[in-house]
Amino acid sequence: MQLFWTQLIAVLDQVEMRVERLRKDTVRIEEEKDSLLSTLDSIKHSELLLDISECDKDDITRYADRILSRAMTVEVTVRTDRDHQQEEALYQVNMYIDQLVMSVHNDAVSAHSRCQTYMNACTSQPDPNAGTDKNFETAILGCTLDDQKRVKKRLQGLLDYIAKLNVTTCS
C-alpha cells in the first residue's frame, strides 16, 4: 500500500510541475499579446503616418485595424485567487494605470514621469531620480505577489511604449 501511495504522490508532483509550466507559458503568451497590441497602437499613432499620402495612411490604418481585430479574438488568462482586499487593491492599481494610459497621448513626458513613480513603488531598487507615488505603493502592496509581478511588467511595457512615443514626437 505504501508503494502505491508513493507512486500517486510522484504522479501528483509531476502534474503540479506541468501545471506551473502551463501557467508560466500562458503568462508569457499574455505578455506577447500585450506587446503586439502595443506595437499596433504605436503604428496607428506614429508620426511617420504624417509623411505619407492620405490613401496610404488609410490602407495602413485598415491593415492595422484588421490585425488588431484578429488579435482581440485571442483570449488567454491565468486566474489568480484573491481575497476581497486583494481584489480591491488590484482594482485601485488598475484605475491608476488606466488614468495614466489615458494621459499618455496628451502629455507623454508627464505620463512617463508618473509611470516611473509607479514603477518605483514596485521595485526594491527604485530610480533615485524619480519619486515614489505613495498612494500607488499602498495599493500595489495590497495585491497578490503574482499581481505585483504582472503590474511591474505592465508598467515596464508602458514605460517602453511612452519612450517610443517621445522619440517619435521629438524626431
Solvent accessible surface area in square Angstrom, and as a share of the most:
residue,aa,sasa,rsa
1,M,197,0.88
2,Q,128,0.57
3,L,128,0.63
4,F,116,0.48
5,W,145,0.51
6,T,68,0.39
7,Q,99,0.44
8,L,84,0.42
9,I,67,0.34
10,A,53,0.41
11,V,87,0.50
12,L,109,0.54
13,D,72,0.37
14,Q,99,0.44
15,V,71,0.41
16,E,107,0.48
17,M,107,0.48
18,R,156,0.57
19,V,69,0.40
20,E,95,0.42
21,R,141,0.51
22,L,118,0.59
23,R,73,0.27
24,K,149,0.63
25,D,56,0.29
26,T,23,0.13
27,V,30,0.17
28,R,130,0.48
29,I,70,0.35
30,E,37,0.17
31,E,60,0.27
32,E,91,0.41
33,K,38,0.16
34,D,88,0.45
35,S,63,0.41
36,L,96,0.48
37,L,40,0.20
38,S,38,0.25
39,T,63,0.36
40,L,15,0.08
41,D,46,0.24
42,S,23,0.15
43,I,75,0.38
44,K,59,0.25
45,H,90,0.40
46,S,21,0.13
47,E,68,0.30
48,L,126,0.63
49,L,14,0.07
50,L,126,0.63
51,D,119,0.62
52,I,62,0.31
53,S,61,0.39
54,E,120,0.54
55,C,90,0.54
56,D,70,0.36
57,K,60,0.25
58,D,62,0.32
59,D,66,0.34
60,I,65,0.33
61,T,45,0.26
62,R,149,0.54
63,Y,125,0.48
64,A,5,0.04
65,D,53,0.27
66,R,147,0.54
67,I,66,0.34
68,L,55,0.27
69,S,71,0.46
70,R,177,0.64
71,A,17,0.13
72,M,107,0.48
73,T,96,0.56
74,V,70,0.40
75,E,156,0.70
76,V,38,0.22
77,T,107,0.62
78,V,16,0.09
79,R,174,0.63
80,T,13,0.07
81,D,110,0.57
82,R,65,0.24
83,D,77,0.40
84,H,148,0.66
85,Q,143,0.64
86,Q,49,0.22
87,E,85,0.38
88,E,78,0.35
89,A,9,0.07
90,L,27,0.14
91,Y,127,0.48
92,Q,79,0.35
93,V,0,0.00
94,N,47,0.24
95,M,82,0.37
96,Y,58,0.22
97,I,1,0.00
98,D,69,0.36
99,Q,101,0.45
100,L,0,0.00
101,V,65,0.38
102,M,149,0.67
103,S,24,0.16
104,V,3,0.01
105,H,99,0.44
106,N,132,0.68
107,D,71,0.37
108,A,19,0.15
109,V,105,0.60
110,S,52,0.34
111,A,0,0.00
112,H,59,0.26
113,S,63,0.41
114,R,80,0.29
115,C,0,0.00
116,Q,33,0.15
117,T,29,0.17
118,Y,5,0.02
119,M,16,0.07
120,N,5,0.03
121,A,9,0.07
122,C,29,0.17
123,T,38,0.22
124,S,111,0.72
125,Q,156,0.69
126,P,64,0.40
127,D,50,0.26
128,P,129,0.81
129,N,143,0.73
130,A,28,0.22
131,G,48,0.46
132,T,42,0.25
133,D,39,0.20
134,K,135,0.57
135,N,103,0.53
136,F,0,0.00
137,E,46,0.20
138,T,101,0.59
139,A,4,0.03
140,I,3,0.01
141,L,120,0.60
142,G,33,0.32
143,C,8,0.05
144,T,18,0.11
145,L,131,0.65
146,D,57,0.29
147,D,3,0.01
148,Q,40,0.18
149,K,128,0.54
150,R,62,0.23
151,V,5,0.03
152,K,77,0.33
153,K,110,0.47
154,R,101,0.37
155,L,0,0.00
156,Q,79,0.35
157,G,38,0.37
158,L,20,0.10
159,L,13,0.06
160,D,71,0.37
161,Y,19,0.07
162,I,0,0.00
163,A,41,0.32
164,K,112,0.47
165,L,16,0.08
166,N,30,0.15
167,V,97,0.55
168,T,47,0.27
169,T,82,0.48
170,C,110,0.66
171,S,121,0.78
